[in-house]
Amino acid sequence: MNTKISTKQLSEIDIPIFASSVKTIEHSAKTLDAPWQAFSQSIQLDPGIALKILRTMGASKNPLRAEDPSLEQATMVMGVEQTVQCVKSLPRLKLLPKQAHYGMLQVISRSHHAAYQAWYWARALGDLVPEQIYLAALLYDVSEMLLWKSDCETMLQLSAQLQEQKLPRDEAQYIVLGNSVEHFSRDLARIWNLPQFLQDCLRPENIEQPRIRSVVLAVQMARLAENGWYSDELVLLLEQVADHLNKPLAQAVSEIHKLAVNAAHQVHFYNTRPAAALLPMLASPKRKKSARVATDKIPNTATNLGSIPATSSSTVARREESPANTVCLTPQKDLYEKTIKELEQNAHLLNLHNIIRTVIHGMHDGIGLNRVVFAMINRDRTHLVARYMVGTDNDPLFNRFKLGIKSPHLFTRMLEKPQSIWINDDNRKSFWPLIPNAVKNLIKTNSFLARSIHIDGKAIGLFYADRCSPSCSLDDLSYNRFRNVCQIAEKQIAHKSSS
């Protein structure tokens, strides 16, 4: 993480608010007998106030807190006087330095756009509490708002990586911040005891839940749309949204464009360029995409799985070329060794959940693996389903990691006993035909690591990891460290299970 600021420091900061919000709430308190609805409408357009109200509720002992109350309910519980005083105590956006002010407005505008879209989708899908979905989308990027206030210089560096260097969002955040903004938001939501639904939305492995999927897709769409509506990435994402809404693509896109315009009209006082302003721009000509096979020549030290009936063509996998400026994560030996030490010496202080979290973050940060998943066998033992993920916050499609295990393939054979595999140039011709097409389409890379985990002789799941891009090749060191961490984790998980 950036050494200039810690999550603890971020947790002590308030998001600045619009001066107009204060005036509206003060006026409602003086002129209305029951101003709660007016309060709620103002708060929903100002994430700084929404966060402060939820933080106040999170710190309270009121039994309503456990029910994830709406903003209207929360202000009713707090009362008129406390709500007004709470709002008046917050800093004002207009007092921020110019660059921080502009950066903050962009994030707020994007967050409102995401929230408005998610709220509409929730209603279309018959959700009983669409306001809850609106609020989760509005505050999804809360850490990014706080970073603009607390460390504008660092956020300008991040913007340069995204806009000038054209780096993928995950990689740019890792380089500049040391982690994803979702990671910081997860920690902050836990510290502040924010509504559980919001905390669940910030976990990529929960995206299969329809309500959470509405939030995550809306957030990702709003992020992409603020740079234009005709990128390849947004087109693919809109296909996912249409599928989620059970609507034809053309109809879904038309509705989304109209909602973007409505969202912009609702918050004209933001005084920043909304995503809707880019709708009239024409789509640029489709760029030609090249493809190639990874060319890293590495000795095969992986595993011997024996023969398995082929389930697909023996054609060697090809992946669409990643951008030339993709940055490979740098392995950090000190973090790898810290992970090993934590697992070997302090595992007795951790529960199963934290053991696995320690492992996947150690693989990501210490070994330099871009995407890490721990997939568990479900209760009826028909599928491997992702339960823990890191490095996938900005990839809603990959977050739907789910694999059937009723038919024979590479991973079902791996589940027969504890074993590891590294798919590379030396063994790809033999093993690639044994990988389900669903996995190939999901991972979009032809080199990865995997290790099955068994407890008391019974498979419970497996770890999967890769480096996304062919230009960021795996090697002997990364494979051996991956296997070592998995073996230690399996030992500690078995110990916890038996105690």
C-alpha positions in Angstrom: 0.0 0.0 0.0 1.1 3.6 -0.5 3.2 4.5 2.5 1.7 8.1 2.6 -1.6 7.0 4.1 -3.0 4.0 5.9 -6.5 2.5 6.0 -6.7 3.6 9.6 -6.0 7.2 8.5 -8.6 7.0 5.8 -11.2 5.7 8.3 -10.9 8.9 10.3 -11.7 11.2 7.3 -15.1 12.5 6.2 -16.1 12.9 2.5 -16.7 16.6 1.8 -20.3 17.5 0.9 -22.1 20.0 -1.3 -23.1 23.3 0.3 -26.5 23.0 -1.4 -27.1 19.7 0.6 -26.7 21.5 3.9 -29.1 24.3 2.8 -31.7 21.7 1.6 -31.6 19.7 4.8 -31.7 22.8 7.1 -34.7 24.1 5.1 -36.5 20.8 5.3 -35.9 20.6 9.1 -37.5 24.0 9.6 -40.4 23.8 7.3 -41.6 20.2 7.4 -43.3 18.4 10.3 -41.8 15.0 9.2 -38.7 15.8 7.0 -37.4 12.3 6.8 -38.3 11.7 3.2 -36.8 15.0 2.1 -33.7 14.2 4.2 -33.4 10.9 2.4 -33.7 12.4 -1.1 -31.0 14.9 -0.4 -28.7 12.3 1.2 -29.0 10.0 -1.7 -27.5 12.6 -4.0 -24.6 13.3 -1.7 -22.4 10.3 -0.8 -20.6 12.3 1.9 -23.8 12.6 3.9 -24.9 9.1 3.2 -21.6 7.7 4.5 -21.7 9.9 7.7 -25.2 8.7 8.5 -24.3 5.1 8.0 -21.1 5.4 10.0 -23.1 7.0 12.8 -25.6 4.1 12.7 -22.7 1.6 12.6 -21.3 3.0 15.8 -24.6 3.0 17.6 -26.2 0.3 19.7 -29.7 0.8 18.2 -31.2 -2.6 17.4 -32.4 -1.2 14.0 -28.7 -1.2 13.0 -28.7 -5.0 12.6 -31.5 -4.7 9.9 -29.6 -2.5 7.4 -32.0 0.4 7.7 -32.8 2.8 4.8 -31.5 6.3 5.0 -35.0 7.5 5.8 -35.2 5.1 8.7 -31.7 6.0 9.9 -32.5 9.7 10.0 -35.8 9.0 11.8 -33.9 7.1 14.5 -31.3 9.9 14.8 -33.9 12.6 15.0 -34.0 16.0 13.3 -31.6 17.9 15.5 -28.9 15.2 15.4 -29.2 14.7 11.6 -28.9 18.4 11.0 -25.9 18.8 13.3 -24.3 15.7 11.7 -24.6 17.2 8.3 -23.4 20.7 9.3 -20.2 19.1 10.9 -19.0 17.8 7.5 -16.4 19.6 5.4 -17.5 21.3 2.1 -16.4 20.2 -1.3 -15.8 23.8 -2.5 -13.0 24.2 0.0 -10.9 21.5 -1.6 -7.9 22.4 -3.8 -8.8 22.7 -7.5 -7.4 19.3 -8.6 -8.8 17.4 -5.6 -12.1 19.1 -6.1 -12.4 18.0 -9.7 -11.2 14.5 -9.0 -13.7 14.1 -6.2 -16.6 15.4 -8.4 -15.7 12.9 -11.1 -15.9 10.0 -8.6 -19.1 11.3 -7.1 -20.7 11.7 -10.5 -19.7 8.3 -11.6 -20.9 6.8 -8.3 -24.3 8.4 -8.7 -24.6 7.2 -12.3 -23.9 3.6 -11.1 -26.3 3.9 -8.3 -29.1 5.2 -10.5 -28.6 2.4 -13.0 -28.5 -0.3 -10.3 -31.6 1.1 -8.6 -33.5 1.0 -11.9 -32.3 -2.5 -12.7 -33.3 -3.7 -9.2 -36.8 -2.4 -9.7 -37.0 -4.0 -13.1 -36.0 -7.3 -11.5 -38.7 -7.0 -8.8 -36.3 -6.3 -5.9 -38.1 -5.5 -2.7 -35.5 -3.1 -1.4 -34.0 -1.2 -4.4 -32.8 1.6 -2.2 -30.4 -0.8 -0.6 -28.9 -1.6 -4.0 -28.7 2.2 -4.8 -26.8 2.9 -1.6 -24.3 0.1 -2.1 -23.5 1.3 -5.6 -23.3 4.9 -4.4 -20.7 4.0 -1.8 -18.8 1.3 -3.6 -15.9 3.6 -4.4 -15.9 5.3 -1.1 -12.1 4.8 -0.6 -11.4 6.6 -3.9 -13.3 9.6 -2.7 -11.4 9.7 0.5 -8.1 9.3 -1.3 -8.8 12.4 -3.5 -9.3 14.4 -0.3 -6.3 13.0 1.7 -3.7 12.3 -1.0 -4.5 14.2 -4.2 -0.9 13.8 -5.5 -1.1 10.0 -5.4 -4.5 10.1 -7.1 -3.1 12.3 -9.9 -0.4 9.6 -10.4 -3.1 7.0 -10.6 -5.1 9.1 -13.2 -1.9 9.4 -15.3 -1.4 5.7 -15.3 -5.0 5.1 -16.4 -5.4 8.0 -18.9 -1.9 8.5 -20.3 -0.3 5.1 -19.9 -3.6 3.3 -20.6 -2.9 0.7 -18.0 -5.7 -1.6 -16.9 -7.4 -0.4 -13.7 -6.3 -3.3 -11.5 -2.6 -2.9 -12.5 -2.6 0.9 -12.2 -4.0 0.8 -8.7 -1.5 -1.9 -7.6 1.4 0.1 -8.9 0.3 3.4 -7.4 -1.7 2.4 -4.3 -0.3 -1.1 -3.6 -3.8 -2.5 -3.8 -7.2 -2.0 -5.4 -9.6 0.7 -4.2 -12.1 -2.1 -3.5 -9.6 -3.6 -1.1 -9.5 -0.3 0.9 -13.2 0.0 0.7 -13.7 -3.5 2.1 -11.4 -2.6 5.1 -13.2 0.7 5.7 -16.7 -0.9 5.5 -15.6 -3.4 8.1 -14.0 -0.8 10.4 -17.1 1.5 10.2 -19.5 -1.5 10.5 -21.4 -0.4 7.4 -24.5 -2.4 6.2 -23.6 -6.0 5.6 -25.1 -5.9 2.1 -22.5 -3.2 1.1 -19.7 -5.3 2.6 -20.9 -8.3 0.6 -20.9 -6.3 -2.6 -17.2 -5.5 -2.2 -16.3 -9.2 -2.2 -15.8 -10.3 -5.9 -16.7 -14.0 -5.1 -20.3 -12.9 -4.3 -21.1 -11.7 -7.8 -23.3 -14.8 -8.5 -25.9 -13.3 -6.2 -28.3 -11.4 -8.4 -28.7 -8.4 -6.1 -24.9 -8.0 -5.8 -24.4 -8.6 -9.5 -26.7 -5.5 -10.2 -24.4 -3.4 -8.1 -21.1 -4.6 -9.5 -22.2 -4.5 -13.1 -23.5 -1.0 -12.6 -20.3 0.2 -11.0 -18.1 -1.4 -13.8 -20.3 0.1 -16.5 -20.2 3.6 -15.0 -16.4 3.4 -14.8 -16.0 2.4 -18.4 -18.7 4.9 -19.7 -17.0 7.9 -18.2 -14.3 7.4 -20.9 -16.8 6.7 -23.7 -19.6 4.3 -24.6 -18.0 2.4 -27.5 -15.0 0.6 -26.2 -14.7 -3.1 -26.7 -14.7 -3.6 -22.9 -18.0 -1.7 -22.4 -19.6 -3.5 -25.3 -18.8 -6.9 -23.7 -20.0 -5.6 -20.3 -23.3 -4.4 -21.8 -23.9 -7.9 -23.1 -23.5 -9.2 -19.5 -26.0 -6.5 -18.3 -28.5 -7.5 -20.9 -28.2 -11.1 -19.9 -28.6 -10.2 -16.2 -31.7 -8.2 -17.0 -33.1 -11.0 -19.3 -33.5 -8.5 -22.1 -32.4 -8.3 -25.8 -29.1 -6.4 -26.1 -30.5 -3.6 -28.2 -33.4 -3.0 -25.7 -31.1 -3.1 -22.7 -28.6 -0.7 -24.3 -31.3 1.8 -25.3 -32.7 1.8 -21.7 -29.2 2.2 -20.2 -28.5 5.2 -22.5 -31.8 6.9 -21.4 -31.0 6.2 -17.7 -27.6 7.8 -18.1 -29.3 11.0 -19.4 -31.8 10.9 -16.6 -29.1 10.4 -14.0 -27.2 13.4 -15.4 -30.3 15.7 -15.2 -30.9 14.7 -11.6 -27.5 16.0 -10.5 -26.9 19.0 -12.7 -25.5 20.8 -9.6 -22.4 18.5 -9.6 -20.9 20.8 -12.2 -18.9 18.1 -13.8 -19.1 16.2 -17.1 -21.5 13.2 -16.8 -21.1 10.0 -18.8 -24.2 10.9 -20.7 -22.3 13.8 -22.3 -20.3 11.3 -24.3 -23.2 9.5 -25.8 -23.3 11.6 -29.0 -19.7 10.7 -29.8 -19.4 8.2 -32.7 -17.8 4.8 -32.2 -14.2 4.6 -33.4 -13.4 1.9 -36.0 -12.9 -1.5 -34.6 -9.3 -2.2 -34.0 -7.9 -5.4 -35.4 -7.0 -7.8 -32.7 -3.9 -10.0 -32.9 -3.4 -13.3 -31.2 -0.4 -15.4 -30.4 0.7 -18.3 -28.2 2.8 -17.5 -25.2 6.4 -18.2 -26.1 8.0 -18.7 -22.7 10.1 -21.9 -22.8 10.1 -23.4 -19.3 10.9 -26.9 -18.2 7.9 -28.9 -17.1 8.2 -29.4 -13.4 4.5 -29.6 -12.8 2.8 -32.9 -12.4 2.0 -36.3 -14.0 -1.8 -36.7 -14.1 -1.9 -39.6 -16.4 -4.3 -40.0 -19.3 -7.7 -38.4 -19.2 -10.4 -38.7 -21.9 -10.1 -35.5 -24.1 -13.1 -33.2 -23.7 -12.2 -30.6 -26.4 -10.1 -30.0 -29.4 -6.3 -30.5 -29.0 -5.7 -27.1 -30.5 -3.2 -25.1 -28.4 -5.0 -22.2 -26.7 -4.7 -18.7 -28.0 -5.4 -15.5 -26.1 -6.2 -12.1 -27.4 -3.1 -10.1 -27.1 -3.0 -7.9 -24.0 -2.1 -4.2 -24.4 1.6 -3.8 -24.9 1.8 -1.6 -21.8 0.4 -4.3 -19.4 2.6 -4.3 -16.3 3.6 -7.5 -14.7 3.3 -7.7 -10.9 6.7 -7.8 -9.2 7.1 -10.7 -6.7 7.9 -9.4 -3.3 10.1 -11.9 -1.4 9.5 -10.2 2.0 5.8 -10.4 1.6 6.0 -14.1 0.5 8.2 -14.9 3.6 5.8 -13.0 5.8 2.9 -15.1 4.5 4.8 -18.3 5.2 5.7 -17.1 8.7 2.1 -16.1 9.4 0.8 -19.5 8.3 3.4 -21.5 10.2 3.6 -19.5 13.4 0.3 -17.7 13.8 -2.3 -20.0 12.2 -3.6 -20.9 15.7 -4.8 -17.3 16.0 -6.6 -17.4 12.6 -9.9 -19.0 11.7 -10.4 -20.8 8.4 -11.6 -17.7 6.7 -8.5 -15.7 7.6 -6.1 -18.6 6.8 -7.4 -18.6 3.2 -7.4 -14.8 3.0 -3.8 -14.8 4.1 -2.9 -17.4 1.5 -4.5 -15.7 -1.5 -3.1 -12.2 -0.6 0.3 -13.8 -0.1 0.1 -15.3 -3.6 -1.0 -12.1 -5.1 1.4 -9.7 -3.3 4.3 -12.0 -2.4 4.5 -14.3 -5.5 3.2 -11.6 -7.9 0.2 -13.6 -9.3 -2.4 -11.3 -10.8 -5.5 -13.4 -10.2 -5.9 -15.9 -7.3 -9.0 -17.9 -6.6 -9.9 -20.5 -4.0 -12.8 -22.5 -5.3 -14.6 -24.9 -3.0 -16.7 -27.9 -3.9 -20.4 -27.1 -3.2 -22.6 -29.1 -0.9 -24.0 -31.5 -3.4 -20.4 -32.0 -4.9 -21.5 -31.0 -8.4 -19.4 -27.8 -8.9 -16.3 -26.0 -7.9 -17.4 -22.4 -6.9 -15.2 -19.4 -6.2 -15.3 -18.5 -2.5 -12.3 -16.3 -2.1 -10.7 -14.1 -4.8 -8.0 -11.4 -5.1 -7.0 -9.4 -8.2 -10.4 -9.8 -9.9 -12.3 -6.7 -8.6 -12.6 -5.2 -12.0 -13.6 -8.3 -13.9 -17.2 -9.3 -13.3 -17.1 -12.1 -15.9 -14.1 -13.8 -14.3 -15.7 -13.4 -10.9 -18.4 -15.9 -12.0 -15.7 -18.6 -11.7 -17.7 -21.9 -11.5 -16.8 -25.3 -12.8 -18.9 -28.5 -13.1 -17.1 -31.6 -11.8 -19.5 -34.3 -12.9 -17.8 -34.9 -16.2 -14.1 -35.9 -16.4 -11.6 -33.3 -17.1 -8.3 -31.9 -15.8 -9.6 -30.5 -12.6 -11.7 -33.6 -11.7 -8.5 -35.7 -11.9 -6.7 -33.2 -9.8 -9.4 -33.6 -7.1 -8.6 -37.3 -6.8 -5.6 -36.6 -4.6 -3.5 -33.6 -3.5 -1.5 -32.4 -6.5 -0.3 -29.3 -8.3 0.0 -28.4 -11.9 1.5 -25.6 -13.9 0.3 -25.3 -17.5 3.2 -24.2 -19.7 4.7 -24.6 -23.1 6.2 -28.0 -22.4 2.9 -29.6 -21.3 0.2 -27.5 -22.9 -0.2 -29.8 -25.9 -0.9 -32.7 -23.6 -3.1 -31.0 -21.0 -4.9 -28.2 -22.9 -7.5 -30.6 -24.5 -8.4 -31.8 -21.0 -9.5 -28.3 -19.8 -13.2 -27.5 -20.2 -14.0 -24.9 -22.8 -15.9 -22.9 -20.1 -12.7 -22.5 -18.2 -10.7 -21.5 -21.3 -13.3 -18.8 -22.2 -13.3 -17.6 -18.6 -9.6 -17.3 -17.9 -8.4 -16.1 -21.4 -4.9 -17.2 -20.8 -3.0 -20.4 -21.6 -0.7 -20.6 -18.6 -1.8 -21.0 -15.0 -1.2 -22.7 -11.7 -3.6 -25.0 -9.7 -3.4 -27.1 -6.6 -6.1 -29.3 -5.2 -6.7 -29.3 -1.4 -7.8 -32.3 0.6 -8.8 -32.8 4.2 -8.9 -36.2 5.7 -8.5 -37.8 2.3 -11.5 -35.8 0.9 -11.2 -33.0 -1.7 -12.6 -29.7 -0.5 -11.5 -27.4 -3.4 -8.5 -26.0 -5.2 -6.4 -22.9 -5.6 -6.1 -21.3 -9.0 -3.7 -18.5 -10.0 -2.4 -16.9 -13.2 -0.7 -13.7 -14.4 -3.4 -12.8 -17.0 -1.1 -11.8 -19.8 1.2 -14.0 -21.9 3.8 -11.2 -21.6 3.9 -11.9 -17.8 5.1 -15.5 -17.8 5.1 -17.9 -14.9 8.4 -19.5 -14.0 9.9 -22.2 -11.7 10.2 -19.8 -8.8 6.5 -18.7 -8.9 5.3 -22.3 -9.3 7.5 -23.6 -6.4 6.4 -20.8 -4.1 2.7 -21.3 -5.1 3.0 -25.0 -4.3 4.7 -24.4 -1.0 2.1 -22.0 0.2 -0.7 -24.4 -0.8 0.9 -27.3 1.1 1.3 -25.2 4.2 -2.2 -23.9 3.9 -3.6 -27.4 3.5 -1.8 -28.5 6.6 -3.2 -25.6 8.7 -6.7 -26.0 7.3 -6.6 -29.7 8.2 -5.5 -28.8 11.7 -8.3 -26.3 12.2 -10.9 -28.8 10.9 -9.8 -31.4 13.3 -9.7 -29.1 16.4 
